[in-house]
């Protein structure tokens, strides 16, 4: 049973028990736009205890707010009792709710008109109390009622407005837009995790460039990602970057993203974040050390937003390696093979492609690496080591920091085809350890 089938069966059972029930929210919006909903929500007059009695295996994920999660296999649907929210005090949650028998008050408490439509799945009839259908047709993001009140109730809605506008390609209605500009500083009261999730969605759900242009225009970029705002106006050498400043370059790259992983999207956003602090003019504009500085800034930013450590490490690797593609045709064979076998290399390669297309336009190095990657089988990229640390110990060498240097040199020789046996590897080790001894003496 998929999500839609489960949602339909829930509505049918609720109605058979005498309760009103409808599809509500984003699923209705997406269905009317001809998009496949990612999930389904049901709104009903049934109280939480009544929902639980009808669906004994359900979970109370927000019983205080009348929300129950009904699941069947891997499919799950949120079922929420019609409600009116009481006063908001923390900028995120109401102090309490009042359950309702009719859907109107439930609709009036929601965020944007396009997310406040009800659908009768049996008849296809739409219930619209807030002109949401007209706003869908006009491609508008409009807050329900007084925009300032909506955003003061739940500060996260400031970012959600931008995300919906970007993803759907809609315009933010003027009064709603002005309210976001006025109240943008309130986003600082929202937890880092919730801000993180919205930023990640803006980057990955489609329309990332539009999303960041809106973040900038509304003042939210300044509040949430000042490190990205700092890219604006940072000039680049025109012979390499005819497109303009670092901000423009980054926007063009964001526009080129197609269903990216979060790490790739973050890598694109942050790959040049070190340029503002390393800008200088010598014989031309230079950004010496911008890669290392970029990794440092990105680490602080991603840590501040509570991204998982695995995401931080992969994003840092993308930033740290993005300039290496300029050297691929001159790399030693061993260095090139190590580059190609890096974890998540598809993302590294795609970041390089976008970087090229957003600046000088040449894909020569991209094509070179892509061809090499196709030509080199896995056993040539990462063959079993000829010599291990245990082999060095057995040969009488004392473990120490030189071990990793020696083992890397042996692997270099192996990757470049200069050696092919364990004995040849140990000969390389003997020569290298002898060199260390000479230096120490």
URUR-V243391 format. One record per pair of residues at least 24 apart in sequence whose ideal C-beta (glycine too) atoms are under 10 Angstrom apart, sorted by the first residue. I is the first residue (numbers start at 1). J is the second residue. Records with the same first field share a line. If there is no record, write none. Layout:
I->J ; J
//
This chain:
1->71 ; 72 ; 73 ; 74 ; 75
2->40 ; 72 ; 73 ; 74 ; 75
3->27 ; 36 ; 37 ; 38 ; 39 ; 40 ; 72 ; 74 ; 75 ; 76 ; 77
4->31 ; 36 ; 37 ; 39 ; 40 ; 75 ; 77 ; 121
5->40 ; 72 ; 75 ; 77
6->40 ; 42 ; 70 ; 71 ; 72 ; 73 ; 74 ; 75 ; 76 ; 77
7->37 ; 39 ; 40 ; 41 ; 42 ; 70 ; 75 ; 76 ; 77 ; 78 ; 79 ; 121
8->40 ; 42 ; 77 ; 121 ; 122
9->55 ; 70 ; 72 ; 77 ; 121
10->40 ; 42 ; 44 ; 51 ; 54 ; 55 ; 58 ; 68 ; 70 ; 72 ; 77 ; 78 ; 79 ; 121
11->40 ; 42 ; 43 ; 44 ; 77 ; 79 ; 119 ; 120 ; 121 ; 122
12->121 ; 122
13->46 ; 51 ; 54 ; 55 ; 70
14->42 ; 44 ; 45 ; 46 ; 50 ; 51 ; 54 ; 55 ; 79
15->44 ; 46 ; 120 ; 122
16->54
17->44 ; 46 ; 50 ; 51 ; 53 ; 54
18->45 ; 46 ; 50
19->44 ; 45 ; 46 ; 47 ; 50 ; 51 ; 54 ; 81 ; 82 ; 101
20->44 ; 45 ; 46 ; 82 ; 101 ; 102 ; 103 ; 118 ; 120
21->45 ; 46 ; 51 ; 79 ; 82 ; 103 ; 118 ; 120 ; 121 ; 122
22->82 ; 103 ; 106 ; 117 ; 118 ; 119 ; 120 ; 121 ; 122 ; 125 ; 126 ; 127
23->77 ; 117 ; 118 ; 119 ; 120 ; 121 ; 126
24->78 ; 80 ; 82 ; 103 ; 106 ; 107 ; 110 ; 115 ; 116 ; 117 ; 118 ; 119 ; 127
25->78 ; 80 ; 107 ; 110 ; 111 ; 114 ; 115 ; 116 ; 117 ; 118 ; 119
26->114 ; 115 ; 117 ; 164
27->77 ; 115 ; 117 ; 119 ; 121
28->114 ; 115 ; 116 ; 117 ; 118 ; 119 ; 121 ; 126 ; 127 ; 128 ; 132 ; 133 ; 136
29->112 ; 113 ; 114 ; 115 ; 116 ; 117 ; 119 ; 132 ; 133 ; 135 ; 136 ; 164 ; 168
30->114 ; 168
31->117 ; 119 ; 121 ; 124 ; 126
32->114 ; 117 ; 119 ; 126 ; 132 ; 133 ; 136 ; 137
33->114 ; 136 ; 139 ; 168
35->167 ; 168
38->205
39->75 ; 76 ; 77 ; 78
40->75 ; 76 ; 77 ; 78 ; 79 ; 121
41->67 ; 77 ; 78 ; 79 ; 80 ; 115
42->68 ; 70 ; 77 ; 78 ; 79 ; 80 ; 121
43->78 ; 79 ; 80 ; 81 ; 82 ; 83 ; 100 ; 103 ; 106 ; 107 ; 110 ; 118
44->68 ; 79 ; 80 ; 81 ; 82 ; 103 ; 106
45->81 ; 82 ; 99 ; 100 ; 101 ; 102 ; 103 ; 106
46->79 ; 80 ; 81 ; 82 ; 99
47->81 ; 82 ; 99 ; 101
48->79 ; 80 ; 81 ; 99
49->81
50->81
51->79 ; 80 ; 81
52->79
54->79
55->79
62->93 ; 97
64->93 ; 94 ; 96 ; 97
65->93 ; 94 ; 96 ; 97 ; 99
66->97 ; 98 ; 99 ; 100 ; 106
67->97
80->106
81->106
82->106 ; 107 ; 109
83->109
84->108 ; 109
85->109 ; 110 ; 153 ; 154
87->153
88->149 ; 152 ; 153 ; 154 ; 155
89->153
90->153 ; 154 ; 155 ; 189
91->151 ; 152 ; 153 ; 154 ; 155 ; 156 ; 157 ; 186 ; 187 ; 189 ; 190
92->153 ; 154 ; 155 ; 156 ; 157 ; 189 ; 190 ; 191 ; 194
93->153 ; 154
94->153 ; 154
103->127 ; 129
104->129 ; 130
105->129
107->132 ; 144
108->144 ; 145
109->144 ; 145 ; 150 ; 153
110->143 ; 144 ; 145 ; 150 ; 157
111->141 ; 143 ; 144 ; 150 ; 151 ; 153 ; 154 ; 156 ; 157 ; 160 ; 161 ; 164
112->140 ; 141 ; 142 ; 143 ; 144 ; 147 ; 150 ; 157 ; 160 ; 161 ; 164 ; 165 ; 170 ; 172 ; 173 ; 176
113->140 ; 141 ; 142 ; 143 ; 144 ; 145 ; 173 ; 176
114->138 ; 139 ; 140 ; 141 ; 142 ; 144 ; 164 ; 168 ; 170
115->141 ; 144 ; 160 ; 164
116->144
135->170 ; 173
136->168 ; 170
138->170 ; 171 ; 173
139->165 ; 168 ; 169 ; 170 ; 171
140->165 ; 168 ; 170 ; 171 ; 172 ; 173 ; 174 ; 176
141->165 ; 166 ; 168 ; 170 ; 171 ; 172 ; 173 ; 176 ; 177 ; 180 ; 214
142->170 ; 171 ; 172 ; 173 ; 174 ; 175 ; 176 ; 177
143->172 ; 173 ; 175 ; 176 ; 177 ; 179 ; 180
144->176
146->175 ; 179
147->172 ; 173 ; 174 ; 175 ; 176 ; 177 ; 178 ; 179 ; 180 ; 182 ; 183
148->175 ; 176 ; 178 ; 179 ; 180 ; 182 ; 183
149->179
150->176 ; 179 ; 183
151->176 ; 179 ; 180 ; 182 ; 183 ; 184 ; 186 ; 187
152->179 ; 183 ; 186
154->186 ; 190
155->183 ; 184 ; 185 ; 186 ; 187 ; 188 ; 189 ; 190 ; 194 ; 195
156->186 ; 187 ; 189 ; 190 ; 191 ; 194 ; 195 ; 197 ; 198
157->183 ; 186 ; 187 ; 190 ; 198
158->183 ; 184 ; 185 ; 186 ; 187 ; 190 ; 195 ; 198 ; 215 ; 218 ; 219 ; 220 ; 223 ; 224
159->184 ; 187 ; 190 ; 194 ; 195 ; 197 ; 198 ; 199 ; 201 ; 202 ; 211 ; 214 ; 215 ; 218 ; 220 ; 223 ; 224
160->194 ; 198 ; 201 ; 202
161->214 ; 218 ; 220
162->198 ; 199 ; 202 ; 207 ; 210 ; 211 ; 212 ; 213 ; 214 ; 215 ; 217 ; 218 ; 220 ; 221
163->197 ; 198 ; 199 ; 200 ; 201 ; 202 ; 203 ; 205 ; 207 ; 211 ; 214 ; 215
164->201 ; 202 ; 205 ; 207 ; 211
165->202 ; 207 ; 210 ; 211 ; 213 ; 214 ; 218
166->201 ; 202 ; 203 ; 205 ; 206 ; 207 ; 208 ; 209 ; 210 ; 211 ; 212 ; 213 ; 214 ; 215
167->201 ; 202 ; 204 ; 205 ; 206 ; 207 ; 208 ; 210 ; 211
168->205 ; 206 ; 207 ; 210
169->206 ; 207 ; 210
170->207 ; 210
171->214
172->214 ; 217 ; 218
177->214 ; 217 ; 218
178->218
179->218
180->214 ; 215 ; 217 ; 218 ; 219 ; 220
181->217 ; 218 ; 219 ; 220
182->218 ; 219
183->218 ; 219 ; 220
184->215 ; 218 ; 219 ; 220 ; 221 ; 222 ; 223 ; 224
185->219 ; 220 ; 222 ; 223
186->223
187->218 ; 219 ; 220 ; 223 ; 224
188->223 ; 224
190->223 ; 224
191->306
192->224 ; 303 ; 304 ; 305 ; 306 ; 307
193->305 ; 306 ; 307
194->305 ; 306
195->220 ; 223 ; 224 ; 225 ; 304 ; 305 ; 306
196->224 ; 262 ; 302 ; 304 ; 305 ; 306 ; 307 ; 308 ; 311
197->305 ; 306
198->224
199->224 ; 225 ; 228 ; 262 ; 265 ; 266 ; 269 ; 305 ; 307
200->262 ; 265 ; 266 ; 305 ; 307 ; 311
201->262
202->254 ; 265 ; 269
203->254 ; 257 ; 260 ; 262 ; 264 ; 265 ; 266 ; 268 ; 269
204->257 ; 259 ; 260 ; 261 ; 262 ; 264 ; 265 ; 266
205->259 ; 265
206->257 ; 258 ; 259
207->254 ; 255 ; 257
208->251 ; 253 ; 254 ; 255 ; 256 ; 257 ; 260 ; 265 ; 268 ; 269
209->250 ; 251 ; 252 ; 253 ; 254 ; 255 ; 256 ; 257
210->251 ; 254 ; 255
211->254
212->247 ; 250 ; 251 ; 254 ; 255 ; 269
213->247 ; 251 ; 254 ; 255
216->247 ; 251
224->301 ; 304 ; 305
225->269 ; 270 ; 273 ; 301 ; 304 ; 305
226->301
227->269 ; 270 ; 273 ; 274 ; 276 ; 277 ; 294 ; 297 ; 298 ; 300 ; 301 ; 304
228->269 ; 270 ; 273 ; 276 ; 301
229->276
230->273 ; 275 ; 276 ; 277 ; 297
231->269 ; 270 ; 272 ; 273 ; 275 ; 276
232->276
233->276
234->272 ; 275 ; 276 ; 277 ; 278 ; 279 ; 285 ; 287
235->275 ; 279 ; 281 ; 285
236->272 ; 275 ; 279 ; 284 ; 285 ; 287 ; 359
237->281 ; 284 ; 285 ; 286 ; 287
238->284 ; 285
239->284 ; 285 ; 360
240->284 ; 285 ; 359 ; 360
241->272 ; 285 ; 358 ; 359 ; 360
242->359 ; 360 ; 361
243->357 ; 358 ; 359 ; 360 ; 361
244->359
245->275
246->271 ; 272 ; 273 ; 274 ; 275 ; 276 ; 279 ; 287 ; 290
247->272 ; 276
248->358
249->275 ; 355 ; 358 ; 359
250->275 ; 355 ; 358
251->358
252->354 ; 355 ; 357 ; 358 ; 359
253->351 ; 353 ; 354 ; 355 ; 356 ; 357 ; 358 ; 359
254->354 ; 358
255->354 ; 358
256->350 ; 353 ; 354 ; 355 ; 357 ; 358
257->350 ; 351 ; 354
258->350 ; 354
260->347 ; 350 ; 351 ; 354
261->311 ; 314 ; 315 ; 344 ; 346 ; 347 ; 350
262->307 ; 308 ; 311 ; 314 ; 315
263->307 ; 310 ; 311 ; 312 ; 313 ; 314 ; 315 ; 316 ; 317 ; 318 ; 344 ; 347 ; 351
264->314 ; 315 ; 318 ; 344 ; 346 ; 347 ; 348 ; 350 ; 351 ; 354
265->315 ; 347 ; 351
266->298 ; 301 ; 302 ; 305 ; 307 ; 311 ; 312 ; 314 ; 315 ; 316 ; 318 ; 319
267->298 ; 314 ; 315 ; 316 ; 317 ; 318 ; 319 ; 320 ; 321 ; 322 ; 344 ; 347 ; 348 ; 350 ; 351 ; 354 ; 355
268->315 ; 318 ; 319 ; 322 ; 347 ; 350 ; 351 ; 354 ; 355 ; 358
269->298 ; 301 ; 315 ; 319
270->294 ; 295 ; 297 ; 298 ; 299 ; 301 ; 302 ; 315 ; 316 ; 318 ; 319 ; 322
271->298 ; 315 ; 318 ; 319 ; 320 ; 321 ; 322 ; 323 ; 351 ; 352 ; 354 ; 355
272->319 ; 322 ; 323 ; 355
273->297 ; 298 ; 301 ; 319
274->298 ; 319
287->323
290->319 ; 323
291->319 ; 320 ; 321 ; 322 ; 323 ; 324
292->319 ; 320
293->319
294->319 ; 320 ; 322 ; 323
295->319 ; 320
313->343
314->343 ; 344 ; 347 ; 348
315->344 ; 347
317->342 ; 343 ; 344 ; 347 ; 348
318->342 ; 344 ; 347 ; 348 ; 350 ; 351 ; 352
319->351
321->345 ; 348 ; 351 ; 352
322->348 ; 351 ; 352 ; 354 ; 355
323->352 ; 355
324->348 ; 352 ; 365
325->349 ; 351 ; 352 ; 353 ; 355 ; 356 ; 365 ; 366 ; 368 ; 369
326->352 ; 355 ; 356 ; 365
327->365
328->352 ; 364 ; 365 ; 366 ; 368 ; 369 ; 372
329->364 ; 365 ; 368 ; 369 ; 372
331->369 ; 372
332->412 ; 415 ; 416
333->372 ; 376 ; 380 ; 412 ; 415 ; 416 ; 417 ; 418
334->408 ; 409 ; 411 ; 412 ; 413 ; 414 ; 415 ; 416 ; 417 ; 418
335->412 ; 415 ; 416
336->368 ; 369 ; 372 ; 373 ; 376 ; 381 ; 415 ; 416
337->372 ; 373 ; 376 ; 380 ; 381 ; 382 ; 383 ; 411 ; 412 ; 414 ; 415 ; 416
338->381 ; 382 ; 408 ; 411 ; 412 ; 415
339->369 ; 372 ; 373 ; 381
340->369 ; 370 ; 372 ; 373 ; 376 ; 381 ; 382
341->373 ; 376 ; 378 ; 380 ; 381 ; 382 ; 415
345->369 ; 373 ; 381
346->373
349->373
380->415 ; 417
381->415
382->411 ; 415
383->411 ; 414 ; 415 ; 420
384->414
385->410 ; 411 ; 414 ; 422 ; 425
386->410 ; 411 ; 413 ; 414 ; 419 ; 420 ; 421 ; 422 ; 423 ; 424 ; 425 ; 426 ; 428
387->411 ; 414 ; 419 ; 421 ; 422 ; 423 ; 424 ; 425 ; 426 ; 427 ; 428 ; 429
388->422 ; 425
391->422 ; 425 ; 426 ; 429
392->425 ; 426 ; 429 ; 433
394->426
395->426 ; 429 ; 430 ; 433
396->433
397->426 ; 429 ; 430 ; 433 ; 436
398->433
400->436
402->429 ; 432 ; 433 ; 435 ; 436
403->429 ; 433
405->432 ; 433 ; 436
406->430 ; 431 ; 432 ; 433 ; 435 ; 436
407->432
408->432
//
